Amino acid sequence: MTNAVGYIRVSTDGQAGDDRFGIDVQREQILKYAHENGFEIMEWFIDEGVSGVKESRPALDCILYGDVENPPIENVIVAKSDRVARDIKLYFYYKQLLYQKDIELVSVSEDFGEMGAFAGILEAFVMFAAEQERANITRRTGAGRAIKAAKGGYSGGQAPYGYTVRNKRLVVVPEEAAAVRDMFKMHEEGGTLREIADEMNARGLKTHRGGIFRTSTIQTILGNRKTYEGYYKYGKTDWVVGQHEAIL
């Protein structure tokens, strides 16, 4: 038996889209492949809720930079090559890091080894296709959001402080809205960012991430006046009248 570890990744969209290919499905495929090809899975490394492009992947980092070494581990098995990365440069960089540890990356869905001399070409093509697919998804998503933003609709992302998201719309949170008005009033009266942050913290208020207010938090809120006045903008689009209720 050849010792291996299994690596699984599901994206930020949870079980939607590509991640109907979820954790259980990937684990089952890896186990089946391991059983049929003489591998023993010694440990599982799982990254949940991260993309295959830019976000930190602590489980993969443990494999690449941690204590996974040969011996005893000779292979890292994934259900599909794009679980490692959809960016072709990142994929081959990660593969090189494993190679330096004398560990081979094995993909269940793409058995490049069967292609002999053409294996490297096929692998590069598969990763290039995955990268292009990701780019196309990004372009389509961005275009849809831009159209929605042009009509003043909420295009996704974290809601500004003072609002929450319901049914894909920005909705005022009364307590937060009152705090936003007080922040602008204090600032107009000469209050510093530190003084405003201290006041919000003294009230026991928390940011949307559950943390304390910092000067940078206040600066972001104050810099978002147009949104609080009832306008909306996404990316490089122009400001338009929003579909949300104004706070200021």
N, C-alpha and C positions, 0 to 999 in steps of 0.2 A: 504493500500500500504506500502511496505517495502522500506525504503530509501537506495539507493546504489549509488556507483560511478562506471563508466566503465573505464577499463584500456586496452590500445591498445599498441602493440609494433610491429614495422617493423624493419627488420635487416639492416645491413650495405650494403647488396646487393640490396637495394631498392625493386623493385617489382619483382625481379627474384626469382626463386626457391620457398622456403617456403612462400615468401611474394608475391606470386600471391594471397596469403592470406593477402591482403593489408588492409589499414586503413578502406576504405569504406566497404569492406566485413566483417571485424571484427565488425565494428560499427553496421552494419545491423543485424548480428547474435545476438549481445548483446541486441539490441533493441527488436528484435523478442522474445528472451527468456524472457526479462524483462516484456514485454506486456503479455505473456502467463502465467507468474508465479507470477504476482502481485508485481513486483519491479518498482520503479520509479528512473530513472537515474538522479541524482541531479547535477552531474558534470562529465566531461570527462578528463582523464589524458592520454596523448599520448607521447610515445617516438619514434621518427623517426630516422632511420639510426643507430641503435645500436644493438649489438648482445645480445643473451640470456645467455652469459657466464661471461664475465669479464668487459665489458665496463660500464662506468657510465650511469645510467638511471635516469635523474633528475625528470621525472614525477613519476616514481615508488618511488623514494626517498621521494617525497612530500606526498605520501600516507603512507609510512611506518614510516617516521620520522617527518612529518609535522602536519598540523592542521586537518587532517581527523580523526575524533573521533566518538565514539558511546556514547551518542547520538550526532548527529542525524543519522550518517551513520552506517548501520548494515552489509552491504555486499560490497565486491569488486567483480565485475563480469568481467571475461575475456572470450574471445571466445575459447581459448584453453589453457590448463595449462602451456604449454611450453612458452607461451607469458610472463609468470612471470620469469621463468628461466629454462634452460635446464640442468643445473647442479643440481642433485638431492639434494645435501647438501644445496645449496643456496635456492632451492625451499622450502624445509621444514623449513629452517631458516626464510625466509620471511613469511611463513604461521604462524610460531610461533609468530613473531612480531605482526601480525594482531590479532592473538588469544589473545595476551596480551592486545590489545586495544578493545577486545570483538567484533571484526569484523571478519566475515566469508568470506573466499575466495570461489567463485563459478565459476566453469568452464562450459561454455555452451556445449562444445563438450564431456566432460566427467562428467556426473552427478553421482558422487561417492555416493551421498546420497541414491540412489536407491538400493545400494548393501548391505545395512544394516551392519551386523557385518563384512562383507568382504570389506567394503569401504576403510579402511586404507590400506589393502593389495593391492587392485586394484590400489589405487592412487600411492603407492610406486612403483608398477610394471610399471605403465604408465610413471612415471618420470624417472625410471631407463632406460626404452626403449628410451626415448627422449635423455637422456644423452649419451647412446651408439650410437644412430644415429648421434649425434653431433661429437662424437669421430671418427666415421667411415668417416664422411664427411671431418674432419680435416686430417685424414690419407690419404685419396684419393687425396685431394688437395695438400698436402705436397709432395706426391709421384710424382704427375704430374709436380709440380714446380721443384723438384729435377732433373727429367729427362730433362726438358727444360734447366735448369741451366747447366747440364753436357754438353750440346751442345752449351753453350755460349749464350743462349737466355734469354731475360728479363723475370723474373718469377713473376713480380708483385710487389706492394708496391710503396712507393714514389720514384720518380726518383732522383738520386743524382743531386746536384746543378751543372749546366752546361749542363744538359740534360732535355728533356721532353719526354713524351711517345706518340707515334703515331703508330697506327695499331699494338699495343702490342710490339713495339720496342723502344729502347732508341735512341733518335735523338738529335744531338748537337744543343744547343741554342747559336749562335755565340757570343752575348754580354756576356752571362754568362761564356762561355768557355774562353773568353779573361780575364775575372776577375779571373777565376780559375788559369790560367797560371800566372797571376800577383801575386796571393796569394803564389803559390809555389816559385816564384822568390824572393819575399820579404822575405819569410821564409828562403830560402837558403842563402840570404844575411844578415841574422841575425835579421830580423824583429821579434818582439814579436807577440804573438797572439792578444794582445790588439791593437798594432799598425796596424796590418793587418785589424782587424775588424773596427777600426776607419777610415781607408782609404776607405774601401768598403762603409761604411755609408756616408762618405763625398761625395762619387760619387753618392749618392742617390739610390744605389742598394738595393733591397729587397730580402729576402730569399723566398723560395717557399711557405712558409706560410704567406708571406706578412709582416714579421717582420724585425727588424734590425739585423745586424750581431753582434753576441756575440763571446766571446773567445771560448765558447764551439762549436759554429757553425763552426768556422775556424778550430778548432781541428779535428772535424769530417771530414771536407773536406780534410785536409792534411793527415788524416789517411786513406783516400780512394784512395791513389795514384794508386794502381794496377788497379782499375776500370778506372781511367783517362788515364792509359797507354794502355787500350784496352782489359783488362782481365775481367772476370766475375766469381762471386762466389755467391752461395745461401746457407745459413745456414752453415752446416758443410762440404759441398762439397769442392773439391779441386778447386783452381784457374784454369780456362781454358781460351783459347783465345775467347774473346767475339765476338758477332755478331754486336756490335756497333762500331762507329768511335772513335778512341782515341783522347783525347784532349791534352795530354802531349806527 
